[in-house]
Amino acid sequence: MPGPAFLDGEAVSLRTIEEEDIPFLQEAVNDPGVWRGIGRAEPINEPQEREFFEEVVGGDGNITLLVTRDAETPLGTVSLTIKESRRAELGYWIAPDHQGQGYGSAASGMLVDFGFRQRGFHRIEASVFEFNDASRALLESLGFTHEGTHRDGHFIDGGYQDTLWYGILDDEWNYAAYDGLY
């Protein structure tokens, strides 16, 4: 049985990740269309995905949700990793079969809005690799600003890649776009 919807939007719902979602998560993070973008080049087996589920999803403090269509079809994940000084780091991925349809933008926008409105964050940041044009466009469409570059920050696909850092402050966020969501 799927977990309860936490946030409902027009395009997607964000719900809790449940044990029955582990096979979807494992399959998706082993797809090059996902692991390249998140910088994780090691294959993940079922016990490793279960450990992620128990430690990260089931842990305290951070918010990690399943992105779904019609509250049932899993599309990917979106998360806020809580940092000090009233800030958080946004993370997201969408399974390759569902990329390019606006689901990542919708889910990320909903969770950023929740972070500012309900959790009282002052700043939300995110990082992307230089080759990930779609992720850069997603962040910029939400109002994030490119703040800096960590040159050769990660080794992916046999070479070093720059990591681009983005951020948005609570007074820069477009609250009106999400009025009445919850």
N, C-alpha and C positions, 0 to 999 in steps of 0.2 A: 504494500500500500504506500503511495507517495506521501512524502512529508507534507505538512500544512503549508499553504502559501503564506509567505511573510509579507511580501509586497506584490500587489497586482497592478499591472499597467496594461495599456492597450495592446502592445506588441508581445510582451513577455510577462511572466510571473517569476518571482524569486521565491524559492521555497527551501526548506531545510534539506540537507543532504542526509539520506538514510542509508542504512547498510545495503539495501537492495540496489542502490545506485553505484556501488563499487565496480561491477562489471563495465558499466558505461564509462566511468572515470578512467579505469585501467585501459580500456580500448582506445579512448580518445587521446590520453597523454602519450600513448605509444605511436600515434600517428605523426609523421613528420610535419604535417600542417599545424600541429599544436606544439610539439616539443621544440621545434626550431624557434618559434616565437617566444617561448617561455625560457629558453636557454637550458633545457634539461635533455642532454644527449644520451642518458643511460636508460635502458629499457626498465620498465616497472612491472614487476610480477604481482600476483594477487596479494601475497602477504605484505608486500611493500605498500600497495595501495590501501590495504586494510590499516596498516600502521599510520598512514597519512590521515585516514578517516578517524581513527581513534585519537591521535595526538593533535592534529590541526583542526579538523572539523569539530571534534568533540571537546577540544580544549576551551579554556576560558579566555575571554577578552576579545579575540579576533572574530570577525564576522565572515563566514564563508558560506555562500548560498549556491544552489543549483539554479541555473537559468533554464526556464521551461517555456514551451509554447502550449497553450491550452492547459496549463497546470500539470501536464503529464509528460509530454514529449521532451526529454532532456536535450539541451542544446550546448551547455557548457557551464562554466562557473564564474562567479564574480566574488571578490573579497575585499575587505578592508583590514589590513594588518595595523594594529594599534601601536603607535609610537609615543614617545614622551612629548610634552609641551603641546597637548591638544592637537595632535596631528596624526594622520594615518596614511598608509600607502595602498593605493588602489591596484588590484591585480585582476586579470580576467583572461579567459580564453573561450572560444566557441569552436565546436567540432567542425572539421572541414566541410562536411556536407551542408552546413548551415551558415557558413561565413558569407559575408557580402550582402546580407539581407537586413542589416540594421539591428540585429539582436544584441550584439555587443554594446553598441551605443545606447540602446534603450536600457539594458540592464545596468550598465555603468552609470548612466545618468540617474537612474532610480536610487542606486546605492550611494552615490555621492550626495544626492539630495538628503537621503536619510542620515548620512554622516554629519552633515552640517546642521540639519533641523533637529534631529532627535538625539544625536550624540554630542553635539556642541563642539565639533572640531573647528579649529581655526584655519587649518591648512590640510589639503589632501595632495599627495604627490604620486607620481607614477614614473616608471622607467620603461623604455622600449629600445630595441636594437635598431641601429641605423638602417638596416635593410627592411624593416617592417613598416612600410608606407601606410598600410591600412590602419595599424595601431596608432601611428602618429596622427593620421587624419581623424581617428575617433577622438583622441584626447583634445585636439585642436577644435573639433566641432562642439565639444562640451565647454570650451572656454579656457582650457589649460594653456599655460604659457611655457614654451621651451626655456628652461633656466640654465642649462649647462650640459656639457658633454664629458663623460669619462672616456678618454681616448683608450682604445684597445681594452675595453673593460671586461670582455668575455671572449673565450675561445669557442667558436661555433663553426661547424662545417669546414674544419681544417684551417681556419684563420681567425685572427683577432677582429672583433667587431666593437665599434664604439657603442656606448650605452648613452642614450639621450634621456635627460631628466626633465620632467614636466611638473608643474605645480599650479594650484589654484587656491585662492584664499576665500574665506566665507563671504567677504564683502564683494567679491568678484562673481559669485555664483548667480545664475539666473533662476532665482526662486520661483518666479512667476510661471515658468515652464512646467513646474511640478506641483502647483497649487491643486489641492483637492485629491491628491494621489492617495493619501491615507489620513 
